[in-house]
Amino acid sequence: MLGRIVWRNIWRRKGRKVLVWSIMAVSALLVSALMTAAVGYERTLERRLQRLGPNLVVVPEAAAGVTTFRLGDWRAMMTIFWRNNLVAIVPVYYTAWWAEGRGEKWPVLLTFLNPIGAKDSAFLQPPEGRWLAFDWRDLSDGWQISGRWPASPAEVLVGVRWARSRGLRPGDTVVLRTESDQVLRLQVAGIVQTQGREDSMVLVDWRAVGPPTEDRPVHRFYVRAVTLPEPAVPVRLENLPPAEQERWLCQPYPTSIAYQIRQALPHASAYPLQQVIHQEVAFWKPVQRLVLAVTAAIVAAMLAGMGVVMSGLVRSRTYEIVLFHTLGAGSVQIGLVFLIESSLLAVTAALVGWPSGSFILRFWAEAGGIPYPGLLPEVGGATLLLTTLITGLVTLWAVRRELRRIQPAVLHEVAIS
């Protein structure tokens, strides 16, 4: 009986129903477009944050008398609970090479400047199905380079302070002799400024001295991890009770990941790089405010528009409400009939508005150069949930308002007339 009543009522007053459905569809379209744009912007921001550089550093523990790691020790970090949050592990080794023709030793930083292929090294490959970087190319957004990025291991970057003191420019050639008396003829691809110790060094790709092996010494690992901003109050995990420590480790805070790395890698000391952490927080705060403001605007607009339309639609059906009431239906039963009708309209409107909003955003993105993440199922689910929820709340409010407006005496008079 309830299904028959709902089905017949949907096809009555088609003009008003089309108006209501159109408002729902437009609202769903706007919700879908804004949510898709927000997801695209968030993903772009995540990539930008990743390029800000590493946010953790792992060094040998001085108290243990250990001075270097092995290059193959990166695997130990992939055993922690938050291993899927690690997106880059970059090894570095500090040394000094003799500069042929200059009569002095130059400080050298051995690392990977470009991605490592399977043919370069078999053991420096992430687990199957994972993406993990071992090089600086995608972590160097904060670096200022005069010239260009090295295209091969035979090209190097020179720190800005060292380049000025030695009169080096992009395109120059330097000849360096390694500790093993290997002579390397290297070309300066660019002059780099990192605001760190690298500004006084020559950055050389490890592959310039030969294929990387697991036993090569490493002075430190720079790690890039996807993290959450930590609470304002600093916490030392070792001083927390076990229960509180477990709760803290269940969140991907920088200190949590650093603590797990210390547990996984023997004789290691890991800690967050606070400068990068502060930059991440500065990036995320305006984004969070923007998302909250957009969400509040969408909800307010939908509530206002749906409130006016649903109030008029319910009032136009006063006779039906009176009839239901005289037949013994209570407020719950009457509200349920209207709720089912409006929910069916909301579901169909959301299913149309979701792809329509994404489709419109695609053309807008192509015209304005905005990142377009595609048709996202999670946005479709959120659009369906938000549209149905707001429609249901507004419908119940309108029905309750109408029931309060009609006094019992008026109900009886209208029913017997």
Buried (B, 14 or more C-beta within 10 A) or exposed (E): EEEEBBEEBBEEBEEBBEBBBEBBBBBBBBBBBBBBBBBBBBEEBEEEBBBBBBBBBBBBBEEEEBEBBBBBBBBBBBEBBBBEBBBBBBBBBBBBBBBEEEEEEBBBBBBBBBEBEEEBBEEBBBEEEEEBBBBBEBBBEBBEBEBEBBEEBBBBBBBBBBBEEBEBEBEBEBBBBBEEEEEBEBBBBBBBBBEEEBBBBBBBBBBBBEEBEBEBBBBBBBBBBBBEBBEEEEBEBEEBEEEEBEEBBEBBBBBBBBBBBBBBBEBBBBBBBEEBBEBBEEBBEEEEEEBEEBBEEBBEEBBEBBBEBBBEBBBEBBEBBBBBBEEEBEBEEBBBBBBBBBBBBBBBBBBBBBBBBBBBBBEEBEEEEBBBBEBBEEBBEBBBEBBBBBBBBBBBBBBBBBBEEBEEEEBEEBEEE
